[in-house]
């Protein structure tokens, strides 16, 4: 549990809720948060600077956090929703969801692409990334910060699926084994050449058609 304890946030209970109360909390340099769980709905606040620093250390919003309070609160949580002011790059509100120790949790973690596909490097292909997250089920202590996918051996015209992910002890992938994650497709120049070939063929067909029509008209005039 040592890794989990590093992602620890101190929470303070708050009695007032609503827009005005939340604005007051933000003006004080804190972030209003709510902890949801089974028969649980508690409003808290957390220090804004501490939270931003912790999120930079963590794997974004998919990491497991530990909330500690002055009244003995000690909860493992995941971030359910995080609202930001994109212009000011400021966190406005966070919803946490309670995680029960010793029970499986189901969540999504980032998919990290490793290496350069052979089909891109040697054959001029283009890598298409079809998934950025993987849904998994595991115990809280087994939650990985990310799922790695090595694409070095991916050839042109091939793809990698859930079934191609390396097994992780205690982790179950929830999506279909046939779900595609990445594929290596023909290059843009190759598609452009193919389109030009198709266009040339269409022109030739049209010219042949016009020629045959012309010959037919001449035949009719001769008759």
N, C-alpha and C positions, 0 to 999 in steps of 0.2 A: 504494500500500500504506500511505499515511500514515494513513488513517482506521483501518486495521486495527491499526496500531501503538499507537493511543491506547487500545485495549482489551487491554492487556497485563497478564499476571499472572506474578509470580515464583513458581516452584515449587521445592520442596525434596524430594529423594528420601527415602523412608522404607522401612526394612527390615522393620519389624514390621507385621503386619496383624491383623485380628480385632477383636472388640468392645472388649477392654481397651485395646488399642493406640490405637484410634480415640477412645475416651473420654479417654485421656491427651492426645492431640493437641487435642481440643476444649477441654480444661481449660487448655491453654496458649494459647488464643485463636486456634487454627488450625482449618482444615477439611480432613479427609481426602478425597482425590480419587483417581480412577483414570483413566488415559489408555488408551483402547482404540483399536486400529487393526488393520491387516492384520499378523498375526503380532506383535501388540503388546498388552501388558497390564502397565502400569507403575503402581505406587502412588506417589503424591506427597502433599504437603500444601501448602496455600496459606494466606496470612494472612486471617483472618476479616474484619477491618475493611476491608482493601483490596478483598476480593472483594465485600462488600456495597456499597461505594461504586461499584465498577465496574459492578455489575449495575444500579444506579440510573441510571447514565449510559448504559448500553446499552439495547437494545430487548428487555429481558427475556432469556429463555433462547434466543432465536432468532438472536442476533447471533454474529458470528464473533470468536473470541478468539485471542490469541497467548500461548502459554506459553513462558517463558524460564527456563532453569535454569543453575545454577552450572557444570554439567558440559558446557555447550554446547548444551543442549536448545533448540530453536527450532521450535515446532509451531503450526500453525494448527488450531484445534479448534472444534467446536460442543458445546454442552451436550446430552448424551443424556438425562440424568436428574438431577434435583435434589431431594433429600430435605430437608424442613423440619419443625421442631417448630412446629406451628401455634399452640400456646398461648404459647410463649416467643418466637415469630417468629425462630427461630434456624436457620441452615443447618446440617444435620447431615452431609451427604455430597454429593459431585458426581461424576458420571460424565461424562468428556469423550470425544468420538470424534474421531479424527484426520481432518483434511482435507488432501488432497494438492494442493499448488500446481500449477496448470496443468491440473487435471482437473475435470470437472463434479462438482458436489455436488448432492444432492437433499435438500431439507428443507422445513419449513413456516415461514412468516412471518406475523405478525399482519395481519389485515384491519382497516383503519381506515375507519370511516364518516364521510363529510364532508357537511355541509349538512343541511337538513331537507326531507323528501319533500313534494312539492306535494300529494300525496294526504292527508298528515297535516295539513299547514298549512291547506289550503283546503277539504278535503272531509271532515275529521273521521275519517280512517282511522287504522289502527294499523300501525306498522312492525314487521314480524317479521324478525329477524336469524337467518338459517339457517346461517351459517358465521362463525367467528371467526378462522380461519387459512386460508391458501392454500398448497398444496403446489407448489413450484417446482423447476426445475433450472437451474443457472447455474455459471459459474466463481466461485471464491472472491472474486475482486476485484469481481464484479458483484452480489454478494449485497445485496439491498435490506433496509433495516431494517424496512420495512413496505410493504403494498400499500394504496393509497388508492382509495376508491370514492365518487364524488360521487353522491348520491341526490336532488339538488335537483329534478330533472325527473321523478321517479318518481310516477306518478299512481295514484289508487285503482284497485285491481284489477290492477295491473301488477307485474312483478318484474324484477330484474336478475340476470344470469347471469355465468359466467366470461367468456363472449364479450364482455361489456360492459366489462371491465376495460381500461384504457389499456395499450397496448403498452409494454414496458420493454426497452430495449436489452440484449441478451444474456441475457434471462430467458425461460424457457419455462414456461407453466402446465401442470401435469401432470394436473389433473382434466378431466373432460368439459366441453366448451364450454357444454353445456346445464345444467350444475350450477347450481342457484339459490343465490344469496347472500343476497338480501333480497327481501321482497315487502311490498306495501301492501294490507292487507285491510280489510274493512268494520269500522266502529267497534263498540265493545261495545254502545252504545245502539241502533245499527242492528240488531245481532243480537238484542238484547233485544226490540225492537219486533216483529221478524220472529217470534220465539218466541211473543210475546203474540198476534200475528195467527193463528199456527198453533193456539194454544190456544183462541182464540175460535171458530175454524172447527171444531175438534173438538167444542166444546160445542154449537155450532149443529147439527152433524151428529147428535150424540147426542139433542138435543131433538127434531129432526125424526124420528129413528128411534123415539123413545118415542111421539111423536104418531101415527105411522103404526101402531105396535103397538096403541095405544089405540083407534084407529079400527077396526082389524081385530077387536079383541075386542068392541067395541060391535056390529059387524056380525054377529058370531057369536051374540051374545046375542039380537039382534033376530030372527035366524032361528029 
